[in-house]
Amino acid sequence: MNVWNKNKKDIYSANTLELMKNSRKKWLAKHSHNRLGIKHTEESKRNYKAAQNRPELKEAARQRLVERNENKVWTDEQRKHMRKMKTGLKQTDETKKKISDGNRGKIISDETKKRQSKSMKKTWSKKKNWKHTIETKKKMSDSAKGKKKSKKTKKRMSDSRKGVKLSEFHKRRLREGWARKRLLKEQGIQLELF
């Protein structure tokens, strides 16, 4: 069935459209609670801040959100859209600290732990048997050369390796490597890694 001017294109004159637009603006200015450009008094600002800092209100709002989103299931399309929006977003140090403080002391349920574990396994399964190329190793070596590590960094590196048990094979390889390096140094040969 063909309906004439279904979307009501060009049925109002430009003057009528302008009047409608202005009347809409007036109505919004009169009735909207989030009126832009209106200055709050210092007292109303204090009251607003006090209302924001009331923990029982925050808890009630949080509970309402939990109830509202309890049975909500994100579609793959929504997840993809959210991921795209968050990609490359740099958080400020202040925001990072707030997130960290908010997550401190939270008890994670077993169900969430399982989901996180499954997700990490899926991510790392793609990187199984993955190794750096020789070019990448050379770049990493070149970038690390000549950089002095602070005592604090050296101590952290040392502490992280303490208690790590090496296999006999690994120990033998390390001994052989150090012996070869010492021998080359005595002969005045500069050891090139790659």
C-alpha positions as CSV (number, residue, x, y, z in Angstrom):
1,M,0.0,0.0,0.0
2,N,1.4,3.4,-1.0
3,V,0.9,6.1,1.5
4,W,1.3,9.7,0.4
5,N,3.9,11.7,2.4
6,K,4.2,9.0,5.0
7,N,7.1,10.6,6.9
8,K,5.4,14.1,6.7
9,K,8.1,15.6,4.6
10,D,7.6,19.3,3.6
11,I,4.1,19.5,5.1
12,Y,5.1,22.5,7.3
13,S,6.4,25.8,6.1
14,A,9.8,27.1,7.3
15,N,8.1,29.7,9.4
16,T,5.9,27.2,11.1
17,L,8.9,24.9,11.8
18,E,10.8,27.8,13.4
19,L,7.8,28.6,15.6
20,M,7.5,25.0,16.7
21,K,11.2,24.8,17.4
22,N,11.1,28.0,19.5
23,S,8.0,26.8,21.5
24,R,9.8,23.5,22.2
25,K,12.8,25.5,23.5
26,K,10.6,27.6,25.7
27,W,8.9,24.5,27.1
28,L,12.2,22.8,27.8
29,A,13.6,25.9,29.5
30,K,10.5,26.1,31.7
31,H,10.2,22.4,32.6
32,S,13.6,20.8,32.3
33,H,15.4,19.9,35.5
34,N,18.8,19.9,33.8
35,R,18.6,23.5,32.6
36,L,21.8,24.5,31.0
37,G,23.3,27.9,31.7
38,I,21.5,28.4,35.1
39,K,23.9,29.1,37.9
40,H,23.4,27.4,41.2
41,T,23.8,29.2,44.5
42,E,26.6,28.2,46.8
43,E,24.0,26.7,49.2
44,S,22.4,24.6,46.5
45,K,25.8,23.4,45.4
46,R,26.6,22.4,49.0
47,N,23.3,20.6,49.3
48,Y,23.9,18.8,46.0
49,K,27.3,17.7,47.1
50,A,26.0,16.5,50.5
51,A,23.3,14.5,48.8
52,Q,26.0,12.9,46.5
53,N,28.1,11.8,49.5
54,R,25.3,10.1,51.5
55,P,26.4,6.4,51.5
56,E,22.8,5.1,52.1
57,L,21.6,6.8,49.0
58,K,24.6,5.5,47.0
59,E,23.8,2.0,48.2
60,A,20.1,2.3,47.3
61,A,21.0,3.6,43.8
62,R,23.5,0.8,43.4
63,Q,20.9,-1.8,44.5
64,R,18.4,-0.4,42.0
65,L,21.0,-0.7,39.2
66,V,21.8,-4.3,40.2
67,E,18.1,-5.1,40.2
68,R,17.6,-3.4,36.8
69,N,20.5,-5.2,35.2
70,E,20.1,-8.5,36.9
71,N,18.7,-10.4,33.9
72,K,20.3,-8.2,31.2
73,V,22.2,-10.1,28.6
74,W,24.6,-8.3,26.3
75,T,24.5,-9.3,22.7
76,D,27.7,-9.9,20.8
77,E,27.0,-6.7,18.8
78,Q,26.7,-4.6,22.0
79,R,29.9,-6.1,23.3
80,K,31.7,-5.4,20.1
81,H,30.4,-1.8,20.1
82,M,31.5,-1.3,23.8
83,R,34.9,-2.7,23.0
84,K,35.3,-0.4,20.1
85,M,34.3,2.6,22.2
86,K,36.8,1.7,24.9
87,T,39.7,0.9,22.6
88,G,42.5,3.4,22.9
89,L,40.9,5.2,25.8
90,K,43.6,6.5,28.1
91,Q,42.6,6.7,31.8
92,T,44.0,9.5,33.9
93,D,46.1,8.6,37.0
94,E,43.3,10.0,39.1
95,T,40.7,7.7,37.4
96,K,43.0,4.7,37.7
97,K,43.4,5.4,41.5
98,K,39.6,5.7,41.9
99,I,39.1,2.4,40.0
100,S,41.8,0.8,42.1
101,D,40.3,2.1,45.4
102,G,36.9,0.9,44.3
103,N,38.1,-2.6,43.5
104,R,40.2,-3.0,46.7
105,G,38.6,-5.4,49.2
106,K,36.0,-6.7,46.7
107,I,35.2,-10.3,47.1
108,I,35.0,-12.1,43.7
109,S,32.5,-14.9,43.4
110,D,33.6,-18.4,42.3
111,E,31.4,-18.0,39.2
112,T,33.2,-14.8,38.2
113,K,36.6,-16.4,38.8
114,K,35.7,-19.3,36.5
115,R,34.6,-16.8,33.8
116,Q,37.8,-14.8,34.2
117,S,39.9,-18.0,34.1
118,K,38.1,-19.2,30.9
119,S,38.6,-15.9,29.2
120,M,42.3,-15.8,30.1
121,K,42.8,-19.4,28.9
122,K,41.1,-18.4,25.6
123,T,43.4,-15.4,25.2
124,W,46.6,-17.2,26.1
125,S,45.8,-20.3,24.0
126,K,46.3,-18.1,20.9
127,K,49.8,-17.3,22.2
128,K,50.9,-20.9,22.9
129,N,54.3,-21.8,21.5
130,W,54.7,-18.1,20.4
131,K,58.2,-16.8,20.3
132,H,59.9,-13.5,19.4
133,T,61.5,-13.2,16.0
134,I,65.3,-12.7,15.8
135,E,64.7,-9.1,14.6
136,T,62.4,-8.4,17.6
137,K,65.0,-9.9,20.0
138,K,67.7,-7.7,18.5
139,K,65.5,-4.6,18.8
140,M,64.8,-5.5,22.5
141,S,68.5,-6.0,23.1
142,D,69.5,-2.8,21.5
143,S,66.9,-0.8,23.4
144,A,68.1,-2.3,26.7
145,K,71.8,-1.6,26.1
146,G,73.3,1.2,28.0
147,K,70.3,1.7,30.3
148,K,71.2,1.8,34.0
149,K,68.8,0.1,36.3
150,S,68.2,1.8,39.7
151,K,69.0,-0.1,42.9
152,K,65.3,-0.3,43.6
153,T,64.7,-2.0,40.3
154,K,67.6,-4.4,40.7
155,K,66.3,-5.4,44.2
156,R,62.8,-6.0,42.8
157,M,64.3,-8.2,40.0
158,S,66.4,-10.1,42.5
159,D,63.5,-10.6,44.9
160,S,61.3,-11.9,42.1
161,R,63.8,-14.6,41.2
162,K,64.4,-15.7,44.8
163,G,63.0,-19.1,45.6
164,V,62.6,-20.0,41.9
165,K,63.9,-23.5,41.4
166,L,65.9,-24.1,38.2
167,S,66.2,-27.4,36.5
168,E,69.7,-29.1,36.3
169,F,69.6,-28.5,32.5
170,H,69.0,-24.8,33.0
171,K,71.7,-24.5,35.6
172,R,74.2,-26.3,33.3
173,R,73.3,-24.0,30.4
174,L,73.8,-20.9,32.6
175,R,77.2,-22.1,33.8
176,E,78.3,-22.9,30.3
177,G,77.1,-19.5,29.1
178,W,78.9,-17.6,31.8
179,A,82.1,-19.6,31.2
180,R,82.0,-18.9,27.5
181,K,81.4,-15.2,28.1
182,R,84.3,-15.0,30.6
183,L,86.6,-16.8,28.1
184,L,85.7,-14.4,25.3
185,K,86.2,-11.4,27.6
186,E,89.7,-12.7,28.6
187,Q,90.6,-13.0,24.9
188,G,89.4,-9.4,24.2
189,I,86.4,-10.5,22.0
190,Q,83.2,-8.5,22.3
191,L,80.3,-10.8,22.6
192,E,77.5,-10.1,20.2
193,L,74.2,-11.7,21.0
194,F,72.8,-11.7,17.5
